[in-house]
């Protein structure tokens, strides 16, 4: 006896439509943009952190030179040029696009764009603070007038 076999009907081809593929590509693009933005902000923060650390090191070296040499030394910050000089006289540039400001004693305002912090042989200073900012990232380098101690502070964090 012959039995008839039922063959399954050819079903519609299975796969992804062009619209589905475009939606997936769009989602991947959005995710890549978010990751890129996150990395960019991390790099910006790292640049500000590194610049404030280098600036603090130059301030500390200037203080040390005042103590070792037994005479007043000064640190100058040019906010227009985005550069600074310590006791060694070597100009150091801040990263491009970084905003900088200095608050120091009135007699240490060399010009409208140059501020100065002086260190004395006993280690004390005229004091002040320097603020570095790039985008939303901001760091402040503080110099105590009585001790000449230099500290770096990120707003919302404890001093280092």
Helices and strands as residue ranges (DSSP letters): H 18-69, E 73-78, E 83-85, E 91-93, E 99-104, G 106-108, E 109-111, E 114-119, E 128-134, E 137-143, E 150-154
